[in-house]
Structures are given as C-alpha cells and as structure tokens.
Amino acid sequence: MRRPKIFFIIFIILVFLTVGIIGILYSKKKSSEISESEWKVYRDTKYRFEIMYPKDWYVFSPSFFEKNTIVFSNLPKSELEKKRKTGDVYLFKITIINQKLEEWIAKQEMMSKILGIEFSKKEVMFGNIKGYKIIGQTSEGKKGSSLVFSKGDIAYLIETLEPKECQFQWEHKKCEIYKEMFSTFKFY
C-alpha cells in the first residue's frame, strides 16, 4: 500500500517541476521578444537595411553627426552634451563605409600601428553574415570595440558610444538594449 503512495507523490512532484520549468522557459522567451508596439523601425532605403529601436529614442541623421552615420539615442540633441557627463546617455551608431571590408580593416590596422594602439579582430557571425569584432587598446589600457560587417562593397560599422561600460563589451546589464537592437538588424 505504501508503494503506490510514494509513486503518486513522486508523480505529483515531477508534474509540478515540469510545469514550473515550462513556465520559466516560456516567460524568458516572452520577455526577450521585441514588441513592435514598444519599438520603431528605422529603414534606410539607400543602403537597404533596417533596424528596430525603442519608440522613445531619437534618430539623428547623417547631417547631425557625420556623413553616412545614423545615431540612435535615448535623449534629444538638446540634452546630449550635458547628460554625457552623468552617464545617462545611450548612443548606438551605424556608420556606412563605402569601402570593401578587408580594405577598411587593413587601413584601421595601419592607423592603429601608427597611433600606438594595439589592434585585434575576431571573426563573428551576424545571422548568416560574416563580420568582425574589432578591439583597440591604448598603452594606457583604454579599450574600445566595434562590430563591422559587409554586404557587397559596403562595410557597416556598429559602435556603442555611451554608456562607457558598453564601449568594450555588451555583457554589462546597461548594454542589453544594444544586443536587442542589433538582433533586429537586417538587409532587405
């Protein structure tokens, strides 16, 4: 008589564990999905790509920063400089480089050597597109990194300028927004 009770208790425990694990996995999947009601789509018709960004962020066209550059920020232009000192600014930059990827990387390596910056690159995949994580480090130990990939004869440079914690890697909690944004980048 005792054996059926033990099996029944074990069965109930397994059912609760299974339901709990499924619930946790489902909630993680739900929270990582990007809601189109909370995000806007930036579409570049000239270079034929799009990327999603939070709906309360601002997009600065090439004329504001530099030619062939699109910048996304959580603040309007009028607040950028004063808030940069406090670290409350998020800046995500896409630069279109009208040059083949390999040529651009060779030029960056040469410039880094001239400036005394340690330069390294690591091959990475962006979906089905091959690219590189570029890392630079000064003799004082200051680091910076960016992602670069290409389509045809055009290279695309992705940089996170602010907050400082996100310049080298996106593993910091503050940088999760950049991972989400980059995950939506696609060519059309």
LODREN-858169 format. One record per atom (N, C-alpha, C): x, y, z; residue number from 1; atom name; residue in three letters. Coordinates in steps of 0.05 Angstrom, whole numbers, plus 5000, padded with zeros to 4 digits. Last residue first. Example, Ala and Ser with C-alpha at 12.3 -4.5 7.8 and 13.67 -1.06 7.14 Angstrom:
2
     x     y     z  pos  site  code
  5257  4955  5142    2     N   SER
  5273  4979  5143    2    CA   SER
  5258  5001  5157    2     C   SER
  5264  4886  5156    1     N   ALA
  5246  4910  5156    1    CA   ALA
  5264  4934  5156    1     C   ALA
***
This chain:
188
     x     y     z  pos  site  code
  5345  5884  4068  188     N   TYR
  5320  5877  4053  188    CA   TYR
  5324  5883  4024  188     C   TYR
  5381  5863  4126  187     N   PHE
  5380  5874  4100  187    CA   PHE
  5354  5867  4087  187     C   PHE
  5374  5879  4196  186     N   LYS
  5371  5861  4173  186    CA   LYS
  5372  5876  4147  186     C   LYS
  5374  5879  4266  185     N   PHE
  5386  5890  4242  185    CA   PHE
  5383  5869  4220  185     C   PHE
  5358  5859  4314  184     N   THR
  5337  5865  4295  184    CA   THR
  5348  5875  4268  184     C   THR
  5401  5854  4346  183     N   SER
  5388  5829  4338  183    CA   SER
  5366  5834  4317  183     C   SER
  5413  5906  4360  182     N   PHE
  5429  5893  4339  182    CA   PHE
  5415  5867  4329  182     C   PHE
  5375  5914  4401  181     N   MET
  5374  5929  4376  181    CA   MET
  5388  5915  4354  181     C   MET
  5392  5876  4439  180     N   GLU
  5365  5874  4428  180    CA   GLU
  5364  5890  4402  180     C   GLU
  5443  5896  4450  179     N   LYS
  5440  5869  4440  179    CA   LYS
  5413  5866  4426  179     C   LYS
  5428  5946  4471  178     N   TYR
  5444  5945  4446  178    CA   TYR
  5442  5917  4433  178     C   TYR
  5403  5933  4518  177     N   ILE
  5387  5946  4498  177    CA   ILE
  5401  5944  4470  177     C   ILE
  5444  5914  4551  176     N   GLU
  5425  5895  4539  176    CA   GLU
  5409  5907  4516  176     C   GLU
  5478  5947  4578  175     N   CYS
  5482  5944  4549  175    CA   CYS
  5462  5926  4536  175     C   CYS
  5472  5946  4632  174     N   LYS
  5465  5971  4618  174    CA   LYS
  5464  5967  4588  174     C   LYS
  5497  5898  4645  173     N   LYS
  5468  5899  4645  173    CA   LYS
  5458  5924  4630  173     C   LYS
  5551  5879  4602  172     N   HIS
  5542  5895  4624  172    CA   HIS
  5511  5898  4623  172     C   HIS
  5564  5858  4553  171     N   GLU
  5556  5840  4574  171    CA   GLU
  5545  5854  4599  171     C   GLU
  5584  5883  4509  170     N   TRP
  5556  5887  4514  170    CA   TRP
  5546  5869  4537  170     C   TRP
  5647  5918  4513  169     N   GLN
  5631  5893  4510  169    CA   GLN
  5602  5899  4519  169     C   GLN
  5665  5971  4506  168     N   PHE
  5683  5948  4501  168    CA   PHE
  5667  5922  4498  168     C   PHE
  5624  6006  4514  167     N   GLN
  5643  6011  4492  167    CA   GLN
  5660  5986  4486  167     C   GLN
  5592  6002  4558  166     N   CYS
  5584  5987  4533  166    CA   CYS
  5603  5991  4510  166     C   CYS
  5610  6035  4597  165     N   GLU
  5611  6006  4602  165    CA   GLU
  5605  5990  4577  165     C   GLU
  5596  6086  4578  164     N   LYS
  5624  6077  4575  164    CA   LYS
  5626  6046  4579  164     C   LYS
  5532  6084  4544  163     N   PRO
  5550  6090  4567  163    CA   PRO
  5577  6077  4563  163     C   PRO
  5561  6107  4483  162     N   GLU
  5554  6113  4511  162    CA   GLU
  5534  6092  4520  162     C   GLU
  5573  6084  4435  161     N   LEU
  5590  6105  4445  161    CA   LEU
  5585  6111  4474  161     C   LEU
  5579  6028  4399  160     N   THR
  5563  6038  4422  160    CA   THR
  5581  6058  4436  160     C   THR
  5577  6016  4329  159     N   GLU
  5591  6025  4353  159    CA   GLU
  5572  6033  4375  159     C   GLU
  5586  5983  4270  158     N   ILE
  5567  5987  4292  158    CA   ILE
  5584  5994  4317  158     C   ILE
  5594  5993  4202  157     N   LEU
  5608  5994  4228  157    CA   LEU
  5587  6000  4250  157     C   LEU
  5594  5960  4143  156     N   TYR
  5576  5972  4163  156    CA   TYR
  5590  5970  4190  156     C   TYR
  5618  5968  4076  155     N   ALA
  5622  5958  4104  155    CA   ALA
  5603  5974  4122  155     C   ALA
  5605  5948  4011  154     N   ILE
  5600  5968  4032  154    CA   ILE
  5603  5955  4059  154     C   ILE
  5605  5914  3968  153     N   ASP
  5628  5932  3971  153    CA   ASP
  5624  5952  3993  153     C   ASP
  5567  5864  3999  152     N   GLY
  5578  5874  3974  152    CA   GLY
  5603  5891  3980  152     C   GLY
  5564  5880  4063  151     N   LYS
  5547  5868  4043  151    CA   LYS
  5556  5881  4017  151     C   LYS
  5600  5867  4124  150     N   SER
  5595  5880  4098  150    CA   SER
  5574  5865  4083  150     C   SER
  5617  5891  4190  149     N   PHE
  5610  5870  4171  149    CA   PHE
  5604  5883  4145  149     C   PHE
  5639  5903  4256  148     N   VAL
  5639  5911  4228  148    CA   VAL
  5633  5887  4210  148     C   VAL
  5634  5930  4320  147     N   LEU
  5628  5908  4302  147    CA   LEU
  5628  5918  4274  147     C   LEU
  5684  5951  4368  146     N   SER
  5662  5956  4350  146    CA   SER
  5657  5931  4333  146     C   SER
  5715  5977  4427  145     N   SER
  5709  5956  4408  145    CA   SER
  5686  5964  4390  145     C   SER
  5768  5998  4469  144     N   GLY
  5744  6004  4454  144    CA   GLY
  5739  5981  4434  144     C   GLY
  5805  6016  4528  143     N   LYS
  5796  5997  4507  143    CA   LYS
  5772  6008  4493  143     C   LYS
  5864  6038  4558  142     N   LYS
  5837  6045  4549  142    CA   LYS
  5830  6027  4526  142     C   LYS
  5918  6030  4571  141     N   GLY
  5898  6009  4578  141    CA   GLY
  5869  6016  4571  141     C   GLY
  5956  6062  4552  140     N   GLU
  5946  6069  4579  140    CA   GLU
  5925  6049  4588  140     C   GLU
  5963  6044  4501  139     N   SER
  5984  6037  4520  139    CA   SER
  5976  6043  4549  139     C   SER
  5897  6024  4480  138     N   THR
  5919  6042  4481  138    CA   THR
  5940  6032  4502  138     C   THR
  5865  5977  4439  137     N   GLN
  5873  5984  4466  137    CA   GLN
  5898  6001  4466  137     C   GLN
  5809  5953  4402  136     N   GLY
  5833  5970  4403  136    CA   GLY
  5839  5976  4433  136     C   GLY
  5777  5905  4364  135     N   ILE
  5784  5914  4391  135    CA   ILE
  5810  5931  4389  135     C   ILE
  5722  5885  4326  134     N   ILE
  5748  5900  4325  134    CA   ILE
  5753  5910  4353  134     C   ILE
  5693  5830  4304  133     N   LYS
  5693  5847  4327  133    CA   LYS
  5721  5859  4328  133     C   LYS
  5668  5821  4237  132     N   TYR
  5690  5821  4257  132    CA   TYR
  5683  5838  4281  132     C   TYR
  5628  5775  4198  131     N   GLY
  5639  5801  4205  131    CA   GLY
  5661  5799  4225  131     C   GLY
  5583  5742  4155  130     N   LYS
  5608  5742  4169  130    CA   LYS
  5618  5770  4175  130     C   LYS
  5515  5728  4163  129     N   ILE
  5535  5747  4152  129    CA   ILE
  5560  5746  4169  129     C   ILE
  5472  5702  4183  128     N   ASN
  5488  5688  4163  128    CA   ASN
  5509  5706  4150  128     C   ASN
  5478  5729  4244  127     N   GLY
  5460  5713  4229  127    CA   GLY
  5476  5697  4209  127     C   GLY
  5538  5747  4243  126     N   PHE
  5514  5762  4248  126    CA   PHE
  5492  5748  4232  126     C   PHE
  5596  5719  4271  125     N   MET
  5574  5716  4252  125    CA   MET
  5551  5732  4262  125     C   MET
  5666  5739  4274  124     N   VAL
  5640  5733  4287  124    CA   VAL
  5619  5730  4264  124     C   VAL
  5735  5741  4285  123     N   GLU
  5713  5736  4267  123    CA   GLU
  5688  5728  4282  123     C   GLU
  5767  5794  4314  122     N   LYS
  5757  5767  4319  122    CA   LYS
  5734  5763  4300  122     C   LYS
  5826  5833  4318  121     N   LYS
  5800  5828  4306  121    CA   LYS
  5793  5799  4311  121     C   LYS
  5864  5886  4347  120     N   SER
  5858  5858  4343  120    CA   SER
  5830  5855  4331  120     C   SER
  5915  5931  4362  119     N   PHE
  5892  5925  4346  119    CA   PHE
  5888  5895  4344  119     C   PHE
  5941  5980  4404  118     N   GLU
  5940  5951  4399  118    CA   GLU
  5914  5944  4385  118     C   GLU
  5965  6040  4380  117     N   ILE
  5942  6026  4391  117    CA   ILE
  5944  5996  4383  117     C   ILE
  6000  6076  4357  116     N   GLY
  6009  6060  4381  116    CA   GLY
  5986  6046  4395  116     C   GLY
  5988  6101  4310  115     N   LEU
  5980  6114  4335  115    CA   LEU
  5988  6099  4360  115     C   LEU
  6007  6063  4273  114     N   ILE
  6018  6090  4273  114    CA   ILE
  6013  6104  4300  114     C   ILE
  5972  6021  4285  113     N   LYS
  6000  6017  4289  113    CA   LYS
  6014  6044  4291  113     C   LYS
  5923  6043  4269  112     N   SER
  5927  6036  4297  112    CA   SER
  5957  6033  4303  112     C   SER
  5931  6049  4214  111     N   MET
  5928  6073  4231  111    CA   MET
  5932  6067  4260  111     C   MET
  5933  5994  4200  110     N   MET
  5956  6011  4195  110    CA   MET
  5954  6036  4212  110     C   MET
  5882  5976  4216  109     N   GLU
  5906  5964  4228  109    CA   GLU
  5930  5982  4224  109     C   GLU
  5851  6008  4182  108     N   GLN
  5849  6012  4210  108    CA   GLN
  5873  6000  4225  108     C   GLN
  5866  5986  4132  107     N   LYS
  5871  6015  4137  107    CA   LYS
  5870  6020  4168  107     C   LYS
  5846  5934  4138  106     N   ALA
  5875  5938  4134  106    CA   ALA
  5883  5967  4140  106     C   ALA
  5791  5946  4141  105     N   ILE
  5805  5934  4164  105    CA   ILE
  5835  5938  4162  105     C   ILE
  5782  5965  4090  104     N   TRP
  5777  5982  4113  104    CA   TRP
  5792  5972  4137  104     C   TRP
  5793  5920  4059  103     N   GLU
  5808  5944  4055  103    CA   GLU
  5806  5963  4079  103     C   GLU
  5753  5884  4077  102     N   GLU
  5782  5878  4081  102    CA   GLU
  5800  5902  4078  102     C   GLU
  5705  5912  4061  101     N   LEU
  5712  5906  4089  101    CA   LEU
  5741  5901  4094  101     C   LEU
  5708  5964  4013  100     N   LYS
  5707  5936  4019  100    CA   LYS
  5717  5931  4048  100     C   LYS
  5671  6023  4025   99     N   GLN
  5696  6010  4020   99    CA   GLN
  5693  5981  4027   99     C   GLN
  5637  6064  4049   98     N   ASN
  5637  6057  4021   98    CA   ASN
  5665  6046  4013   98     C   ASN
  5607  6051  4108   97     N   ILE
  5634  6056  4097   97    CA   ILE
  5634  6046  4068   97     C   ILE
  5563  6076  4152   96     N   ILE
  5564  6062  4127   96    CA   ILE
  5591  6071  4114   96     C   ILE
  5554  6067  4220   95     N   THR
  5568  6082  4200   95    CA   THR
  5571  6065  4175   95     C   THR
  5512  6072  4274   94     N   ILE
  5517  6056  4250   94    CA   ILE
  5531  6074  4229   94     C   ILE
  5511  6075  4344   93     N   LYS
  5519  6088  4319   93    CA   LYS
  5523  6067  4297   93     C   LYS
  5480  6093  4401   92     N   PHE
  5484  6070  4384   92    CA   PHE
  5488  6081  4356   92     C   PHE
  5482  6118  4465   91     N   LEU
  5487  6125  4437   91    CA   LEU
  5495  6100  4422   91     C   LEU
  5452  6141  4522   90     N   TYR
  5457  6117  4506   90    CA   TYR
  5460  6126  4477   90     C   TYR
  5468  6175  4582   89     N   VAL
  5464  6176  4553   89    CA   VAL
  5469  6148  4541   89     C   VAL
  5483  6183  4633   88     N   ASP
  5455  6176  4628   88    CA   ASP
  5448  6175  4599   88     C   ASP
  5531  6202  4650   87     N   GLY
  5529  6174  4642   87    CA   GLY
  5501  6165  4636   87     C   GLY
  5542  6255  4660   86     N   THR
  5529  6239  4682   86    CA   THR
  5527  6209  4675   86     C   THR
  5561  6274  4613   85     N   LYS
  5579  6275  4636   85    CA   LYS
  5568  6258  4659   85     C   LYS
  5518  6272  4579   84     N   ARG
  5541  6254  4574   84    CA   ARG
  5559  6253  4598   84     C   ARG
  5483  6313  4591   83     N   LYS
  5478  6287  4604   83    CA   LYS
  5501  6268  4599   83     C   LYS
  5502  6356  4559   82     N   LYS
  5502  6359  4588   82    CA   LYS
  5498  6332  4603   82     C   LYS
  5497  6333  4506   81     N   GLU
  5523  6340  4518   81    CA   GLU
  5522  6343  4548   81     C   GLU
  5439  6320  4499   80     N   LEU
  5461  6301  4497   80    CA   LEU
  5487  6309  4512   80     C   LEU
  5396  6355  4498   79     N   GLU
  5405  6344  4524   79    CA   GLU
  5430  6327  4523   79     C   GLU
  5386  6368  4445   78     N   SER
  5389  6390  4465   78    CA   SER
  5400  6380  4492   78     C   SER
  5375  6319  4419   77     N   LYS
  5401  6334  4415   77    CA   LYS
  5406  6354  4437   77     C   LYS
  5343  6274  4467   76     N   PRO
  5343  6292  4444   76    CA   PRO
  5370  6307  4442   76     C   PRO
  5363  6206  4485   75     N   LEU
  5359  6235  4491   75    CA   LEU
  5358  6252  4466   75     C   LEU
  5376  6156  4470   74     N   ASN
  5353  6158  4488   74    CA   ASN
  5347  6187  4495   74     C   ASN
  5393  6150  4401   73     N   SER
  5399  6158  4428   73    CA   SER
  5373  6159  4444   73     C   SER
  5428  6131  4343   72     N   PHE
  5404  6127  4359   72    CA   PHE
  5411  6135  4387   72     C   PHE
  5454  6155  4282   71     N   VAL
  5458  6152  4311   71    CA   VAL
  5431  6150  4325   71     C   VAL
  5486  6141  4223   70     N   ILE
  5460  6144  4236   70    CA   ILE
  5465  6138  4265   70     C   ILE
  5528  6168  4173   69     N   THR
  5525  6157  4200   69    CA   THR
  5497  6162  4211   69     C   THR
  5543  6194  4126   68     N   ASN
  5539  6165  4126   68    CA   ASN
  5537  6152  4154   68     C   ASN
  5578  6247  4159   67     N   LYS
  5567  6235  4135   67    CA   LYS
  5565  6205  4137   67     C   LYS
  5561  6256  4228   66     N   GLU
  5580  6256  4206   66    CA   GLU
  5567  6243  4182   66     C   GLU
  5514  6284  4258   65     N   PHE
  5540  6274  4267   65    CA   PHE
  5560  6276  4245   65     C   PHE
  5474  6309  4227   64     N   PHE
  5479  6317  4254   64    CA   PHE
  5506  6308  4264   64     C   PHE
  5471  6286  4177   63     N   SER
  5479  6314  4178   63    CA   SER
  5485  6323  4207   63     C   SER
  5451  6233  4184   62     N   PRO
  5480  6238  4179   62    CA   PRO
  5488  6267  4182   62     C   PRO
  5403  6239  4239   61     N   SER
  5411  6234  4211   61    CA   SER
  5441  6241  4207   61     C   SER
  5385  6208  4296   60     N   PHE
  5399  6231  4285   60    CA   PHE
  5410  6223  4258   60     C   PHE
  5329  6189  4331   59     N   VAL
  5346  6182  4309   59    CA   VAL
  5359  6207  4298   59     C   VAL
  5311  6173  4399   58     N   TYR
  5314  6193  4377   58    CA   TYR
  5333  6182  4356   58     C   TYR
  5264  6133  4436   57     N   TRP
  5290  6142  4428   57    CA   TRP
  5289  6161  4404   57     C   TRP
  5215  6109  4446   56     N   ASP
  5220  6135  4459   56    CA   ASP
  5249  6145  4454   56     C   ASP
  5217  6060  4420   55     N   LYS
  5200  6081  4409   55    CA   LYS
  5204  6108  4422   55     C   LYS
  5281  6030  4408   54     N   PRO
  5259  6036  4427   54    CA   PRO
  5243  6061  4417   54     C   PRO
  5288  6003  4342   53     N   TYR
  5299  6017  4365   53    CA   TYR
  5275  6025  4383   53     C   TYR
  5309  5959  4288   52     N   MET
  5289  5969  4307   52    CA   MET
  5302  5983  4330   52     C   MET
  5331  5969  4222   51     N   ILE
  5338  5962  4250   51    CA   ILE
  5316  5974  4267   51     C   ILE
  5348  5953  4154   50     N   GLU
  5330  5964  4175   50    CA   GLU
  5339  5954  4202   50     C   GLU
  5375  5970  4090   49     N   PHE
  5375  5956  4115   49    CA   PHE
  5355  5968  4134   49     C   PHE
  5391  5997  4040   48     N   ARG
  5373  5975  4042   48    CA   ARG
  5376  5957  4067   48     C   ARG
  5416  6044  4030   47     N   TYR
  5433  6021  4036   47    CA   TYR
  5417  5995  4042   47     C   TYR
  5370  6075  4018   46     N   LYS
  5394  6077  4001   46    CA   LYS
  5411  6052  4005   46     C   LYS
  5333  6067  4059   45     N   THR
  5326  6058  4031   45    CA   THR
  5350  6059  4013   45     C   THR
  5332  6045  4121   44     N   ASP
  5350  6061  4103   44    CA   ASP
  5346  6051  4075   44     C   ASP
  5288  6050  4173   43     N   ARG
  5293  6037  4147   43    CA   ARG
  5310  6055  4130   43     C   ARG
  5274  6035  4238   42     N   TYR
  5289  6054  4221   42    CA   TYR
  5295  6038  4196   42     C   TYR
  5216  6024  4274   41     N   VAL
  5234  6012  4254   41    CA   VAL
  5247  6035  4239   41     C   VAL
  5205  6023  4345   40     N   LYS
  5201  6034  4318   40    CA   LYS
  5221  6021  4300   40     C   LYS
  5172  5989  4400   39     N   TRP
  5196  5995  4383   39    CA   TRP
  5187  6008  4357   39     C   TRP
  5127  5973  4425   38     N   GLU
  5147  5987  4441   38    CA   GLU
  5171  5996  4425   38     C   GLU
  5101  5944  4387   37     N   SER
  5087  5967  4398   37    CA   SER
  5105  5984  4415   37     C   SER
  5133  5901  4377   36     N   GLU
  5132  5923  4357   36    CA   GLU
  5117  5947  4367   36     C   GLU
  5173  5874  4425   35     N   SER
  5146  5882  4419   35    CA   SER
  5146  5905  4399   35     C   SER
  5218  5823  4422   34     N   ILE
  5215  5852  4419   34    CA   ILE
  5187  5858  4410   34     C   ILE
  5228  5773  4471   33     N   GLU
  5217  5781  4445   33    CA   GLU
  5213  5811  4445   33     C   GLU
  5243  5764  4523   32     N   SER
  5264  5771  4504   32    CA   SER
  5254  5778  4476   32     C   SER
  5196  5751  4549   31     N   SER
  5209  5776  4556   31    CA   SER
  5231  5783  4537   31     C   SER
  5183  5701  4525   30     N   LYS
  5165  5723  4522   30    CA   LYS
  5180  5750  4528   30     C   LYS
  5225  5669  4544   29     N   LYS
  5222  5673  4515   29    CA   LYS
  5205  5698  4510   29     C   LYS
  5216  5671  4599   28     N   LYS
  5241  5681  4588   28    CA   LYS
  5238  5687  4559   28     C   LYS
  5166  5645  4601   27     N   SER
  5168  5673  4609   27    CA   SER
  5194  5686  4599   27     C   SER
  5180  5594  4583   26     N   TYR
  5161  5610  4567   26    CA   TYR
  5163  5639  4575   26     C   TYR
  5214  5577  4624   25     N   LEU
  5224  5579  4597   25    CA   LEU
  5206  5596  4580   25     C   LEU
  5178  5577  4667   24     N   ILE
  5202  5594  4668   24    CA   ILE
  5212  5598  4639   24     C   ILE
  5140  5539  4651   23     N   GLY
  5132  5566  4656   23    CA   GLY
  5156  5585  4656   23     C   GLY
  5172  5493  4648   22     N   ILE
  5159  5503  4624   22    CA   ILE
  5151  5532  4628   22     C   ILE
  5184  5489  4703   21     N   ILE
  5205  5493  4683   21    CA   ILE
  5194  5504  4657   21     C   ILE
  5132  5480  4724   20     N   GLY
  5148  5503  4733   20    CA   GLY
  5170  5509  4713   20     C   GLY
  5117  5432  4700   19     N   VAL
  5101  5456  4695   19    CA   VAL
  5117  5481  4703   19     C   VAL
  5158  5399  4722   18     N   THR
  5155  5402  4693   18    CA   THR
  5139  5428  4687   18     C   THR
  5146  5402  4777   17     N   LEU
  5172  5411  4767   17    CA   LEU
  5170  5417  4737   17     C   LEU
  5094  5380  4778   16     N   PHE
  5099  5408  4787   16    CA   PHE
  5125  5419  4776   16     C   PHE
  5106  5328  4760   15     N   VAL
  5087  5345  4745   15    CA   VAL
  5092  5374  4752   15     C   VAL
  5140  5310  4801   14     N   LEU
  5150  5313  4774   14    CA   LEU
  5132  5330  4757   14     C   LEU
  5103  5310  4844   13     N   ILE
  5127  5327  4845   13    CA   ILE
  5138  5332  4817   13     C   ILE
  5068  5270  4826   12     N   ILE
  5058  5297  4830   12    CA   ILE
  5082  5317  4831   12     C   ILE
  5103  5225  4826   11     N   PHE
  5090  5234  4801   11    CA   PHE
  5080  5263  4804   11     C   PHE
  5115  5221  4880   10     N   ILE
  5136  5227  4861   10    CA   ILE
  5125  5237  4835   10     C   ILE
  5064  5208  4898    9     N   ILE
  5077  5233  4908    9    CA   ILE
  5099  5241  4889    9     C   ILE
  5056  5159  4872    8     N   PHE
  5037  5181  4867    8    CA   PHE
  5050  5207  4876    8     C   PHE
  5097  5128  4894    7     N   PHE
  5097  5134  4866    7    CA   PHE
  5079  5157  4859    7     C   PHE
  5079  5129  4948    6     N   ILE
  5105  5141  4941    6    CA   ILE
  5106  5147  4911    6     C   ILE
  5030  5101  4942    5     N   LYS
  5031  5129  4952    5    CA   LYS
  5057  5143  4945    5     C   LYS
  5047  5051  4923    4     N   PRO
  5031  5068  4906    4    CA   PRO
  5031  5097  4916    4     C   PRO
  5076  5034  4971    3     N   ARG
  5089  5039  4946    3    CA   ARG
  5072  5056  4927    3     C   ARG
  5040  5024  5013    2     N   ARG
  5058  5047  5014    2    CA   ARG
  5070  5054  4988    2     C   ARG
  5016  4976  5000    1     N   MET
  5000  5000  5000    1    CA   MET
  5017  5025  5000    1     C   MET
***
